[in-house]
Amino acid sequence: MKASIDKLDLRILSFLQTDARITNQSLADKVGLSPSSCLQRVKWLEQQGYIKNYLSQLCLSKLCRYVTCMATVTMRDHTPNDFDAFAAIVDSIPEIVECYTVSGGFDFILKIVCTDMNRHLELNNRLLNSSQKIESINTHFVMKENKTFNGFPLDTLTDQY
């Protein structure tokens, strides 16, 4: 089997990230492969970890009322153990849907999706009470989603596309 990713693999990934439900036949047609070769490549991409998961992008506003917050967290200390402990706390809270360790004036950026302001306050207090190592949490409530994630621009990020 092949050892590295090529242009065809990148084209397959590009199509799959915007439409994970595409049929193998349609995908094969779009990238110019036979269905069996296309399926073999997709399976290889999954096995090699290029495809981590298949998810559906839900329209949350049709399901429930919610608020989205972006929070920045600054830690008192900057030891790997403190960062790992904070990441474990974050991982235990399902409403924190994304977490990034960042450089600059704060240490983490969190994306939080919860039912309302009261629930956000509970989560904020849970974070603050869970660790004496948190110096501050600054929260920004999302007023409008102007651009949502719809896939990586593989054609500009890679030189093989």
C-alpha positions, 0 to 999 in steps of 0.5 A: 500500500502507499506510503504518503498522501498525494494530490488525489488523496487531498482532493478526496479529503477536500470533498469529504470534509464538505460532504461526508455523506457523498456516495463512493460512486459520486466521490470517485467520479469527482476525483477521477477514480474507479469506485473500488480505488476511491474506496480503497484510498478513503479506507487508507486515509481513515486508517492513517488518521487523516480522517478523524471522524465524520460529523454532522453540522447541526442547526442548533437554533432549530433544536433549542435555545442556547448561548455561545461564548468565547472565553479566554483563560489565564493561568497563575502558573505555567507548568505542564502539570497545571495546563494538563490539569486544566485541560482535564477539567475542561474535558469533563464539561460537555458544554465546552465544545472547543479548547485551545492552548494559545500564546499571548496575553492568555493561555486558553480559548474556550468555546462554550455552548450552553442553555442560558446565562445562568448555566454559563454562570454555573460553568464559570463558577465550576471552572473557578472552583475547580482550580486555584491555578486560574487567574482569570476568565474573560467571557465574550458572548457571541451575538452573531455567527458571521462565518462558521467552519466549513472545512480547511482550505486544503488547496492553499494549505498544501503545496500538492493540491 
